[in-house]
């Protein structure tokens, strides 16, 4: 099961992202839990300055915008690899997130 978090203050775009993610999960039958994170300290822990942000299995996969239905589907179903995967974090010598 995927662990999905929507990071944002509760603004319109943050709520749009939450609704879009829930719609993709329902439409595609993806097994995922969704959590909305509004606490600024928790958001900052992900090194996110621009919200909304989408976090999948503790990796920030998109920030500062609301992606399309197809892009959300790809982000939720992709296997971790490249710079957005678990081995691509800056702490481990990678380049960080692609977004």
C-alpha positions as CSV (number, residue, x, y, z in Angstrom):
1,X,0.0,0.0,0.0
2,X,1.2,3.5,-0.9
3,X,1.6,6.1,1.7
4,X,0.5,9.5,0.2
5,X,0.7,12.9,1.8
6,X,-0.5,16.2,0.6
7,X,1.5,19.1,2.0
8,X,-0.2,22.4,2.2
9,X,-1.7,25.1,4.3
10,X,-5.3,24.4,3.2
11,X,-5.3,26.9,0.2
12,X,-7.4,26.2,-2.9
13,X,-4.6,24.5,-4.8
14,X,-3.8,22.3,-1.8
15,X,-7.4,21.2,-1.7
16,X,-7.5,20.7,-5.5
17,X,-4.4,18.4,-5.2
18,X,-6.1,16.4,-2.4
19,X,-9.3,16.0,-4.4
20,X,-7.3,15.1,-7.6
21,X,-5.2,12.4,-5.7
22,X,-8.3,10.9,-4.1
23,X,-10.0,10.8,-7.6
24,X,-7.0,9.0,-9.2
25,X,-6.8,6.5,-6.3
26,X,-10.5,5.7,-6.6
27,X,-10.6,5.6,-10.5
28,X,-7.5,3.4,-10.8
29,X,-8.1,1.2,-7.8
30,X,-4.8,2.1,-6.2
31,X,-4.2,0.8,-2.7
32,X,-3.1,4.0,-0.8
33,X,-3.6,5.9,2.4
34,X,-3.9,9.6,2.0
35,X,-3.0,12.2,4.7
36,X,-3.2,16.0,4.5
37,X,-0.4,17.7,6.3
38,X,-1.0,21.4,7.2
39,X,1.5,21.8,10.0
40,X,4.2,24.2,8.7
41,X,7.0,22.4,10.8
42,X,6.1,19.1,9.3
43,X,6.0,20.6,5.8
44,X,9.4,22.2,6.3
45,X,10.8,18.8,7.3
46,X,10.4,17.8,3.7
47,X,12.3,20.8,2.5
48,X,9.3,22.1,0.7
49,X,8.9,25.8,0.2
50,X,6.3,25.9,-2.5
51,X,3.0,24.1,-1.8
52,X,1.0,22.1,-2.6
53,X,3.4,19.2,-2.6
54,X,2.8,15.5,-3.2
55,X,4.7,13.0,-1.1
56,X,4.6,9.3,-2.0
57,X,6.2,6.8,0.3
58,X,8.1,9.7,2.0
59,X,9.6,11.0,-1.2
60,X,8.5,14.4,-2.5
61,X,7.5,13.7,-6.1
62,X,5.8,17.1,-7.1
63,X,5.7,20.5,-5.6
64,X,4.3,24.0,-6.3
65,X,1.5,22.8,-8.7
66,X,-1.4,20.5,-9.2
67,X,-0.4,17.8,-11.7
68,X,-2.8,16.3,-14.3
69,X,-4.8,13.1,-13.7
70,X,-2.3,11.1,-15.8
71,X,0.7,12.5,-14.1
72,X,-0.7,11.8,-10.6
73,X,-1.4,8.2,-11.8
74,X,2.2,7.8,-13.0
75,X,3.6,9.3,-9.7
76,X,1.4,6.9,-7.6
77,X,2.2,3.8,-9.6
78,X,5.9,4.4,-10.5
79,X,8.5,2.1,-9.0
80,X,11.2,4.1,-7.1
81,X,14.1,4.9,-9.5
82,X,16.3,7.7,-10.7
83,X,16.4,10.9,-8.8
84,X,12.9,10.6,-7.3
85,X,13.6,7.2,-5.9
86,X,14.9,6.3,-2.5
87,X,18.5,6.3,-3.8
88,X,18.3,9.8,-5.3
89,X,18.1,11.9,-2.2
90,X,20.7,14.6,-1.9
91,X,21.9,13.1,1.4
92,X,22.9,10.0,-0.5
93,X,24.7,11.8,-3.2
94,X,21.8,12.0,-5.7
95,X,20.4,15.1,-7.3
96,X,17.2,15.2,-5.3
97,X,13.7,15.3,-6.7
98,X,13.0,15.7,-10.4
99,X,10.2,18.2,-9.9
